[in-house]
Amino acid sequence: MAEHLDSPMKTTVYRELQPFADKIRTQHENILEAASVRQDFTANISHELKTPLTAISGYSELIETGMVSGDRFPT
């Protein structure tokens, strides 16, 4: 039963154990869903942090290379 959580029809479960098997499958599905939500959240946060850091890095490189003066950008 533990080896076939994704496909419950592969295993025969005793009638007495059916509620337990259903609960285990539900928990397995919840864990997979939580992992997916966590991965999406991490990707979104990473993107949201990288965007302003990329802009700041670009501005600082322009100033460092002398392509623009530092006083052109508001502080």
Secondary structure by P-SEA (a helix, b strand, c coil): ccccccccccccccccaaaaaaaaaaaaaaaaaaaaaaaaaaaaaaaaaaaaaaaaaaaaaaaaacccccccccc
